[in-house]
Amino acid sequence: VGGSRLRAIKSGYIYFSMRHYLKNPLFVDREIEKKRFLVPVSEDIREMRAVYRLNDLGWFIWDNLDKKDGPEGLTSLICGKYGVDKATALRDLRAFLSDLLRIGALSLKEKT
């Protein structure tokens, strides 16, 4: 039982690492009075559903999303900056990226 679970975790990690996350250009990041936000851009203010406040880790990930080669690079950066183990960094990264995908701030592209 343990062996099959381990394979599932490893294959999930491999699949996760084979993705490329692209920022939606219709979301901009802003810092206002030391608070950080993601703001969906729209010509019509009535279409704007929400403004998203980011904590320090969220801002760090968003800011570094384009600078590192995929989740592995981001995971290493998170470990270094926040002093957490790789499993914790990866779990938090996955959760945040899932949230960004859900609100449309990111899109997915499989690496080729």
PyRosetta script that sets phi, psi and omega in degrees:
from pyrosetta import init, pose_from_sequence

init()
pose = pose_from_sequence("VGGSRLRAIKSGYIYFSMRHYLKNPLFVDREIEKKRFLVPVSEDIREMRAVYRLNDLGWFIWDNLDKKDGPEGLTSLICGKYGVDKATALRDLRAFLSDLLRIGALSLKEKT")
pose.set_psi(1, -48.2)
pose.set_omega(1, -178.8)
pose.set_phi(2, -60.4)
pose.set_psi(2, -38.0)
pose.set_omega(2, -179.2)
pose.set_phi(3, -64.3)
pose.set_psi(3, -40.8)
pose.set_omega(3, -179.4)
pose.set_phi(4, -69.2)
pose.set_psi(4, -34.9)
pose.set_omega(4, 178.1)
pose.set_phi(5, -66.3)
pose.set_psi(5, -41.1)
pose.set_omega(5, 178.6)
pose.set_phi(6, -61.9)
pose.set_psi(6, -42.9)
pose.set_omega(6, 177.2)
pose.set_phi(7, -61.1)
pose.set_psi(7, -40.7)
pose.set_omega(7, 179.6)
pose.set_phi(8, -62.8)
pose.set_psi(8, -42.1)
pose.set_omega(8, 179.0)
pose.set_phi(9, -64.6)
pose.set_psi(9, -45.9)
pose.set_omega(9, -179.8)
pose.set_phi(10, -62.6)
pose.set_psi(10, -44.4)
pose.set_omega(10, -178.9)
pose.set_phi(11, -67.0)
pose.set_psi(11, -35.1)
pose.set_omega(11, 175.7)
pose.set_phi(12, -63.7)
pose.set_psi(12, -39.7)
pose.set_omega(12, 179.0)
pose.set_phi(13, -66.1)
pose.set_psi(13, -41.9)
pose.set_omega(13, 179.4)
pose.set_phi(14, -62.1)
pose.set_psi(14, -44.5)
pose.set_omega(14, 179.7)
pose.set_phi(15, -62.9)
pose.set_psi(15, -42.7)
pose.set_omega(15, 178.3)
pose.set_phi(16, -59.2)
pose.set_psi(16, -40.9)
pose.set_omega(16, -176.5)
pose.set_phi(17, -75.3)
pose.set_psi(17, -14.8)
pose.set_omega(17, -178.8)
pose.set_phi(18, -89.3)
pose.set_psi(18, 5.4)
pose.set_omega(18, -179.7)
pose.set_phi(19, -98.4)
pose.set_psi(19, 151.5)
pose.set_omega(19, 175.1)
pose.set_phi(20, -120.8)
pose.set_psi(20, 126.1)
pose.set_omega(20, -177.2)
pose.set_phi(21, -99.1)
pose.set_psi(21, 129.9)
pose.set_omega(21, -178.8)
pose.set_phi(22, -114.8)
pose.set_psi(22, 130.0)
pose.set_omega(22, 176.8)
pose.set_phi(23, -69.9)
pose.set_psi(23, 138.7)
pose.set_omega(23, 175.1)
pose.set_phi(24, -77.3)
pose.set_psi(24, 121.8)
pose.set_omega(24, -179.0)
pose.set_phi(25, -66.1)
pose.set_psi(25, -9.9)
pose.set_omega(25, 177.2)
pose.set_phi(26, -88.0)
pose.set_psi(26, 9.9)
pose.set_omega(26, 172.0)
pose.set_phi(27, -120.3)
pose.set_psi(27, 129.5)
pose.set_omega(27, 177.3)
pose.set_phi(28, -118.6)
pose.set_psi(28, 150.9)
pose.set_omega(28, 176.5)
pose.set_phi(29, -101.7)
pose.set_psi(29, 140.6)
pose.set_omega(29, -178.7)
pose.set_phi(30, -138.9)
pose.set_psi(30, 145.0)
pose.set_omega(30, 172.8)
pose.set_phi(31, -115.4)
pose.set_psi(31, 123.5)
pose.set_omega(31, -178.2)
pose.set_phi(32, -130.4)
pose.set_psi(32, 117.1)
pose.set_omega(32, -179.8)
pose.set_phi(33, 50.4)
pose.set_psi(33, 49.2)
pose.set_omega(33, 178.0)
pose.set_phi(34, 63.8)
pose.set_psi(34, 16.4)
pose.set_omega(34, 172.9)
pose.set_phi(35, -112.0)
pose.set_psi(35, 142.4)
pose.set_omega(35, -173.5)
pose.set_phi(36, -114.4)
pose.set_psi(36, 138.0)
pose.set_omega(36, -173.7)
pose.set_phi(37, -135.6)
pose.set_psi(37, 152.4)
pose.set_omega(37, 164.2)
pose.set_phi(38, -108.0)
pose.set_psi(38, 128.5)
pose.set_omega(38, -175.6)
pose.set_phi(39, -122.9)
pose.set_psi(39, 120.4)
pose.set_omega(39, 174.4)
pose.set_phi(40, -72.5)
pose.set_psi(40, 132.0)
pose.set_omega(40, -177.6)
pose.set_phi(41, -90.7)
pose.set_psi(41, 132.6)
pose.set_omega(41, 177.9)
pose.set_phi(42, -148.9)
pose.set_psi(42, 145.3)
pose.set_omega(42, 176.8)
pose.set_phi(43, -70.2)
pose.set_psi(43, -28.4)
pose.set_omega(43, -177.7)
pose.set_phi(44, -110.6)
pose.set_psi(44, 114.1)
pose.set_omega(44, -177.7)
pose.set_phi(45, -57.6)
pose.set_psi(45, -26.9)
pose.set_omega(45, 179.3)
pose.set_phi(46, -67.7)
pose.set_psi(46, -22.1)
pose.set_omega(46, 179.5)
pose.set_phi(47, -83.0)
pose.set_psi(47, -13.9)
pose.set_omega(47, -178.8)
pose.set_phi(48, -74.1)
pose.set_psi(48, 114.5)
pose.set_omega(48, -175.0)
pose.set_phi(49, -80.6)
pose.set_psi(49, -37.1)
pose.set_omega(49, -175.1)
pose.set_phi(50, -167.0)
pose.set_psi(50, 161.1)
pose.set_omega(50, 168.4)
pose.set_phi(51, -115.1)
pose.set_psi(51, 136.5)
pose.set_omega(51, -172.3)
pose.set_phi(52, -110.4)
pose.set_psi(52, 120.3)
pose.set_omega(52, 177.8)
pose.set_phi(53, -87.2)
pose.set_psi(53, 132.6)
pose.set_omega(53, -178.8)
pose.set_phi(54, -105.6)
pose.set_psi(54, 139.3)
pose.set_omega(54, 171.1)
pose.set_phi(55, -79.7)
pose.set_psi(55, -178.2)
pose.set_omega(55, -175.7)
pose.set_phi(56, -60.4)
pose.set_psi(56, -43.5)
pose.set_omega(56, 179.3)
pose.set_phi(57, -65.3)
pose.set_psi(57, -43.4)
pose.set_omega(57, 178.2)
pose.set_phi(58, -59.3)
pose.set_psi(58, -44.0)
pose.set_omega(58, 178.5)
pose.set_phi(59, -63.6)
pose.set_psi(59, -42.6)
pose.set_omega(59, 179.7)
pose.set_phi(60, -60.5)
pose.set_psi(60, -45.4)
pose.set_omega(60, 179.2)
pose.set_phi(61, -64.5)
pose.set_psi(61, -48.8)
pose.set_omega(61, -179.3)
pose.set_phi(62, -57.8)
pose.set_psi(62, -44.4)
pose.set_omega(62, -177.3)
pose.set_phi(63, -66.6)
pose.set_psi(63, -30.9)
pose.set_omega(63, -176.4)
pose.set_phi(64, -100.8)
pose.set_psi(64, 1.1)
pose.set_omega(64, -175.9)
pose.set_phi(65, -58.0)
pose.set_psi(65, -37.3)
pose.set_omega(65, -178.2)
pose.set_phi(66, -89.0)
pose.set_psi(66, -8.9)
pose.set_omega(66, -172.0)
pose.set_phi(67, -96.2)
pose.set_psi(67, -16.4)
pose.set_omega(67, -177.2)
pose.set_phi(68, -120.0)
pose.set_psi(68, 155.0)
pose.set_omega(68, -178.3)
pose.set_phi(69, -82.5)
pose.set_psi(69, 85.9)
pose.set_omega(69, 172.3)
pose.set_phi(70, 75.2)
pose.set_psi(70, -173.4)
pose.set_omega(70, -177.1)
pose.set_phi(71, -59.8)
pose.set_psi(71, -31.9)
pose.set_omega(71, -179.6)
pose.set_phi(72, -62.4)
pose.set_psi(72, -46.6)
pose.set_omega(72, 179.3)
pose.set_phi(73, -64.3)
pose.set_psi(73, -42.1)
pose.set_omega(73, 178.0)
pose.set_phi(74, -64.9)
pose.set_psi(74, -40.6)
pose.set_omega(74, 178.7)
pose.set_phi(75, -59.8)
pose.set_psi(75, -44.2)
pose.set_omega(75, 178.4)
pose.set_phi(76, -62.7)
pose.set_psi(76, -41.7)
pose.set_omega(76, 177.8)
pose.set_phi(77, -62.2)
pose.set_psi(77, -43.1)
pose.set_omega(77, -179.9)
pose.set_phi(78, -63.2)
pose.set_psi(78, -44.5)
pose.set_omega(78, 178.5)
pose.set_phi(79, -57.8)
pose.set_psi(79, -44.9)
pose.set_omega(79, -178.9)
pose.set_phi(80, -66.8)
pose.set_psi(80, -43.4)
pose.set_omega(80, -176.6)
pose.set_phi(81, -74.9)
pose.set_psi(81, -39.8)
pose.set_omega(81, -172.2)
pose.set_phi(82, -106.0)
pose.set_psi(82, -3.1)
pose.set_omega(82, 176.4)
pose.set_phi(83, 64.3)
pose.set_psi(83, 36.3)
pose.set_omega(83, 178.6)
pose.set_phi(84, -108.7)
pose.set_psi(84, 162.4)
pose.set_omega(84, 178.2)
pose.set_phi(85, -76.3)
pose.set_psi(85, 165.1)
pose.set_omega(85, -174.8)
pose.set_phi(86, -61.5)
pose.set_psi(86, -39.4)
pose.set_omega(86, -179.2)
pose.set_phi(87, -64.0)
pose.set_psi(87, -41.6)
pose.set_omega(87, 178.8)
pose.set_phi(88, -66.2)
pose.set_psi(88, -45.6)
pose.set_omega(88, 179.6)
pose.set_phi(89, -60.4)
pose.set_psi(89, -44.4)
pose.set_omega(89, -179.0)
pose.set_phi(90, -65.8)
pose.set_psi(90, -41.5)
pose.set_omega(90, 178.6)
pose.set_phi(91, -61.4)
pose.set_psi(91, -46.9)
pose.set_omega(91, -180.0)
pose.set_phi(92, -66.1)
pose.set_psi(92, -39.5)
pose.set_omega(92, 178.6)
pose.set_phi(93, -63.1)
pose.set_psi(93, -46.8)
pose.set_omega(93, 178.8)
pose.set_phi(94, -59.3)
pose.set_psi(94, -44.5)
pose.set_omega(94, -179.1)
pose.set_phi(95, -62.0)
pose.set_psi(95, -44.5)
pose.set_omega(95, -178.6)
pose.set_phi(96, -67.2)
pose.set_psi(96, -43.4)
pose.set_omega(96, 178.6)
pose.set_phi(97, -63.2)
pose.set_psi(97, -37.8)
pose.set_omega(97, 176.5)
pose.set_phi(98, -61.9)
pose.set_psi(98, -41.9)
pose.set_omega(98, 177.3)
pose.set_phi(99, -62.3)
pose.set_psi(99, -43.3)
pose.set_omega(99, 179.8)
pose.set_phi(100, -65.0)
pose.set_psi(100, -38.0)
pose.set_omega(100, 175.8)
pose.set_phi(101, -64.0)
pose.set_psi(101, -42.3)
pose.set_omega(101, -177.7)
pose.set_phi(102, -62.3)
pose.set_psi(102, -39.6)
pose.set_omega(102, -178.8)
pose.set_phi(103, -86.2)
pose.set_psi(103, -5.8)
pose.set_omega(103, 177.8)
pose.set_phi(104, 89.6)
pose.set_psi(104, 9.3)
pose.set_omega(104, 179.7)
pose.set_phi(105, -76.4)
pose.set_psi(105, -20.0)
pose.set_omega(105, 177.8)
pose.set_phi(106, -128.8)
pose.set_psi(106, 156.5)
pose.set_omega(106, 168.0)
pose.set_phi(107, -128.5)
pose.set_psi(107, 162.5)
pose.set_omega(107, -176.3)
pose.set_phi(108, -108.2)
pose.set_psi(108, 141.7)
pose.set_omega(108, 172.5)
pose.set_phi(109, -138.8)
pose.set_psi(109, 128.9)
pose.set_omega(109, 177.3)
pose.set_phi(110, -72.0)
pose.set_psi(110, 138.2)
pose.set_omega(110, 176.1)
pose.set_phi(111, -68.6)
pose.set_psi(111, 144.0)
pose.set_omega(111, 178.5)
pose.set_phi(112, -110.3)
pose.dump_pdb("model.pdb")
